[in-house]
Amino acid sequence: MKSNSYFFTSESVSEGHPDKVCDRISDMVVDTYLAQEPYSRVACETLTTTNKVILAGETRGPEIKKDELIQKVRSCIKDIGYEQKGFHWKNCNIDVHLHSQSSDIAMGVDSKGNKDDGAGDQGIMFGYACDETEVLMPAPIYYSHKILELMAIDRKKGIADKLEPDSKSQVTMMYENGKPTKVTSVVISTQHSSKIDQSQVKEIVRPYLEKSIPKDLLSGLKEDEFYVNPTGQFIIGGPDGDTGLTGRKIIVDTYGGAAPHGGGAFSGKDPSKVDRSAAYAARYVAKNVVASKIANKCLIQLAYAIGVSKPLSIYVNLFDGDEKKSKHVQKLIKDNFDLSPRGIREMLSLNRPIYECTSAYGHFGRKSRPDGSFSWEKTDKISIFEK
C-alpha cells in the first residue's frame, strides 16, 4: 500500500435502532409544537426500553395534551415497524414529562427592545462538505446510510419481510491521494425473523449493498470481508434488546467521523437551539463553497454564547494550504450570510415542522424537499464564491 494511502470507516444505524426510535419521537414532538406555533420552544429527550417510552423536557408554546402526544408516539413506533412482544406500538407504556421552559433561558433567547434573538446555548458547531459523492458528503457515511435506507424501504413494502427494524451498517474504504478508491470491508447487522438462518440473512441483504455502492468501488471487496450478523444471530432487537436515548448517534447524524463535531445533538431541539440550526447553517455554507468548485472540501466552525446574537467566531479550512483564499472565503461568508440565530432561521426557513424526517439516515447529504425540509442542502449560493 502506498504511503499516502489509508483506510477510513463510518457507520450508520437504522430508524429501528433504539437511539433512533428516540430521535424520531423527540423530533415528532418538535414538529407537533412548530405546526401549531412556529416560534415554539422545545427541548425534548426520549428514553426507550422494553415496552416503555419516557418523554421529558421543556417546552414553550401551545398547550398540547398528553393524550395527543402519546398517540403520535404510537404512530411513530408503528411506522418504524415495531409489533414485537417486547416492544409493540399498541401496548407499550408511554410516560410524558414535559414542563415549561426555564424563564432564565427564555430571557436570554428572546428578542426584547433593541436586543435581537440570542443563541439558545453556548457551543461550537461544524459544517463540512467534500466532493467524494454527488451530494458532497464523505463516501463511507453516505454509503452506510444508503444500505440501511434501502433495506427499510423494502421491509416496509413487504419485499424484505424477514427483516426487522433494528439494523446497523459499517463501510470501510481505502483512500489514495485523498480520494476513496475502493471498499475493503462491509458490516451489516440486522434484526431478523427467527425463521431464517444467517446464510439466508446474508443473501437477503446482499442486493442492498450492491444497489448502494458503485460497482467500481465494490469490485475489490472479498467475500470474507463482507460480514453479516457477526455474532451469529440478531432476533431480539430494538428497545427490547437495548435501551435507547435521544442524541446518542451524533456522528452517525453528521459526517461519520470525517469531520469534527461540536458535541451537541440535533433531535428534540427547536431551531432557536444553535446546536441544531447553526450546524445546519455551517453545512449549508460549506456545501455551497465546495459546489462552487473553488475547493475540494471545506470545514467551517461557528461559535456562540447563550443570549448573544452574533457568532463569536467563524473559522474556515479549505485543506489546500492557501491561507489567502481561506481568508477571502471567510470574508465572503461574513458579508453574505446572516449567521445570527434569527438570521439562520429565516435564511433556511427553519420555523416549520420539518424535523421528524431528519431523525434517521443522516441530517446531511439528503435532497431538499418541497415541504422545506433539508433546506440546508440547497446549493443556491454558489455564485457568491465563484466570484
DARAFEN-V673102 format. One record per residue. N is the residue number from 0. RES is the residue in one letter. SS is DSSP state (A for helix, B for strand, O for the rest). PSI is psi in whole degrees, 0 to 359 (999 if undefined). Layout:
# DARAFEN-V673102
{{N/RES/SS/PSI} {N/RES/SS/PSI}}
This chain:
# DARAFEN-V673102
{{0/M/O/137} {1/K/O/153} {2/S/O/335} {3/N/O/19} {4/S/B/151} {5/Y/B/166} {6/F/B/145} {7/F/B/139} {8/T/B/140} {9/S/B/154} {10/E/B/159} {11/S/B/161} {12/V/B/151} {13/S/O/174} {14/E/O/341} {15/G/O/355} {16/H/O/140} {17/P/A/319} {18/D/A/325} {19/K/A/329} {20/V/A/317} {21/C/A/317} {22/D/A/318} {23/R/A/313} {24/I/A/317} {25/S/A/320} {26/D/A/330} {27/M/A/321} {28/V/A/316} {29/V/A/311} {30/D/A/323} {31/T/A/318} {32/Y/A/314} {33/L/A/330} {34/A/A/329} {35/Q/A/328} {36/E/O/106} {37/P/O/340} {38/Y/O/25} {39/S/O/156} {40/R/B/128} {41/V/B/132} {42/A/B/95} {43/C/B/126} {44/E/B/146} {45/T/B/143} {46/L/B/138} {47/T/B/147} {48/T/B/194} {49/T/O/115} {50/N/O/38} {51/K/B/135} {52/V/B/131} {53/I/B/127} {54/L/B/136} {55/A/B/151} {56/G/B/194} {57/E/B/142} {58/T/B/158} {59/R/B/122} {60/G/O/215} {61/P/O/158} {62/E/O/113} {63/I/O/126} {64/K/O/147} {65/K/A/321} {66/D/A/324} {67/E/A/316} {68/L/A/320} {69/I/A/317} {70/Q/A/324} {71/K/A/326} {72/V/A/315} {73/R/A/322} {74/S/A/321} {75/C/A/312} {76/I/A/321} {77/K/A/316} {78/D/A/323} {79/I/A/324} {80/G/O/18} {81/Y/O/110} {82/E/B/54} {83/Q/B/159} {84/K/O/320} {85/G/O/354} {86/F/B/103} {87/H/B/134} {88/W/O/331} {89/K/O/319} {90/N/O/7} {91/C/O/149} {92/N/B/130} {93/I/B/122} {94/D/B/135} {95/V/B/119} {96/H/B/68} {97/L/B/137} {98/H/B/178} {99/S/B/147} {100/Q/O/145} {101/S/O/133} {102/S/A/332} {103/D/A/318} {104/I/A/315} {105/A/A/320} {106/M/A/323} {107/G/A/330} {108/V/A/322} {109/D/O/148} {110/S/O/148} {111/K/B/128} {112/G/O/236} {113/N/O/1} {114/K/B/127} {115/D/O/168} {116/D/O/134} {117/G/O/164} {118/A/B/144} {119/G/O/353} {120/D/O/165} {121/Q/O/167} {122/G/B/176} {123/I/B/142} {124/M/B/145} {125/F/B/145} {126/G/B/146} {127/Y/B/148} {128/A/B/150} {129/C/B/163} {130/D/O/27} {131/E/O/335} {132/T/O/167} {133/E/O/330} {134/V/O/9} {135/L/O/44} {136/M/O/156} {137/P/O/138} {138/A/A/315} {139/P/A/317} {140/I/A/323} {141/Y/A/315} {142/Y/A/327} {143/S/A/316} {144/H/A/315} {145/K/A/318} {146/I/A/310} {147/L/A/324} {148/E/A/316} {149/L/A/323} {150/M/A/317} {151/A/A/320} {152/I/A/313} {153/D/A/329} {154/R/A/316} {155/K/A/333} {156/K/A/349} {157/G/O/2} {158/I/O/318} {159/A/O/60} {160/D/O/354} {161/K/O/356} {162/L/B/148} {163/E/B/172} {164/P/B/330} {165/D/B/123} {166/S/B/161} {167/K/B/154} {168/S/B/160} {169/Q/B/129} {170/V/B/127} {171/T/B/132} {172/M/B/149} {173/M/B/135} {174/Y/B/136} {175/E/B/126} {176/N/O/38} {177/G/O/3} {178/K/B/140} {179/P/B/128} {180/T/B/335} {181/K/B/156} {182/V/B/129} {183/T/B/338} {184/S/B/152} {185/V/B/137} {186/V/B/128} {187/I/B/119} {188/S/B/120} {189/T/B/137} {190/Q/B/143} {191/H/B/168} {192/S/O/148} {193/S/O/353} {194/K/O/355} {195/I/O/155} {196/D/O/179} {197/Q/A/329} {198/S/A/325} {199/Q/A/320} {200/V/A/318} {201/K/A/319} {202/E/A/333} {203/I/A/319} {204/V/A/342} {205/R/A/314} {206/P/A/331} {207/Y/A/328} {208/L/A/314} {209/E/A/330} {210/K/A/336} {211/S/A/332} {212/I/O/134} {213/P/O/145} {214/K/A/321} {215/D/A/331} {216/L/A/334} {217/L/A/347} {218/S/O/332} {219/G/O/4} {220/L/O/121} {221/K/O/150} {222/E/A/324} {223/D/A/1} {224/E/A/10} {225/F/B/100} {226/Y/B/129} {227/V/B/123} {228/N/O/65} {229/P/O/339} {230/T/O/342} {231/G/O/318} {232/Q/O/162} {233/F/O/75} {234/I/O/314} {235/I/O/119} {236/G/O/191} {237/G/A/200} {238/P/A/340} {239/D/A/332} {240/G/A/335} {241/D/O/143} {242/T/O/142} {243/G/B/150} {244/L/B/147} {245/T/O/139} {246/G/O/17} {247/R/O/1} {248/K/O/51} {249/I/A/331} {250/I/A/322} {251/V/A/321} {252/D/A/337} {253/T/O/259} {254/Y/O/17} {255/G/O/23} {256/G/O/357} {257/A/O/345} {258/A/O/160} {259/P/O/162} {260/H/O/136} {261/G/O/341} {262/G/O/341} {263/G/O/139} {264/A/O/167} {265/F/O/310} {266/S/O/144} {267/G/O/4} {268/K/B/134} {269/D/O/165} {270/P/O/359} {271/S/O/342} {272/K/O/114} {273/V/A/342} {274/D/A/320} {275/R/A/300} {276/S/A/320} {277/A/A/329} {278/A/A/322} {279/Y/A/317} {280/A/A/319} {281/A/A/320} {282/R/A/317} {283/Y/A/312} {284/V/A/313} {285/A/A/320} {286/K/A/320} {287/N/A/327} {288/V/A/310} {289/V/A/322} {290/A/A/335} {291/S/O/349} {292/K/O/18} {293/I/O/351} {294/A/O/151} {295/N/O/335} {296/K/B/157} {297/C/B/133} {298/L/B/133} {299/I/B/135} {300/Q/B/136} {301/L/B/146} {302/A/B/143} {303/Y/B/159} {304/A/O/142} {305/I/B/131} {306/G/O/354} {307/V/O/133} {308/S/O/322} {309/K/O/151} {310/P/O/142} {311/L/O/331} {312/S/B/153} {313/I/B/122} {314/Y/B/137} {315/V/B/132} {316/N/B/119} {317/L/O/0} {318/F/O/23} {319/D/O/6} {320/G/O/3} {321/D/O/90} {322/E/A/324} {323/K/A/318} {324/K/A/319} {325/S/A/317} {326/K/A/323} {327/H/A/316} {328/V/A/320} {329/Q/A/318} {330/K/A/319} {331/L/A/321} {332/I/A/312} {333/K/A/323} {334/D/A/338} {335/N/A/352} {336/F/O/126} {337/D/O/103} {338/L/O/22} {339/S/O/159} {340/P/A/316} {341/R/A/318} {342/G/A/318} {343/I/A/314} {344/R/A/321} {345/E/A/319} {346/M/A/319} {347/L/A/4} {348/S/O/59} {349/L/O/348} {350/N/O/53} {351/R/O/159} {352/P/O/78} {353/I/O/17} {354/Y/O/336} {355/E/A/324} {356/C/A/348} {357/T/A/350} {358/S/O/344} {359/A/O/151} {360/Y/O/27} {361/G/O/143} {362/H/O/348} {363/F/O/158} {364/G/O/16} {365/R/O/166} {366/K/O/136} {367/S/O/144} {368/R/O/160} {369/P/O/332} {370/D/O/358} {371/G/O/354} {372/S/O/149} {373/F/O/35} {374/S/A/335} {375/W/A/356} {376/E/A/358} {377/K/O/150} {378/T/O/60} {379/D/O/8} {380/K/O/19} {381/I/A/320} {382/S/A/333} {383/I/A/317} {384/F/A/334} {385/E/A/330} {386/K/O/999}}
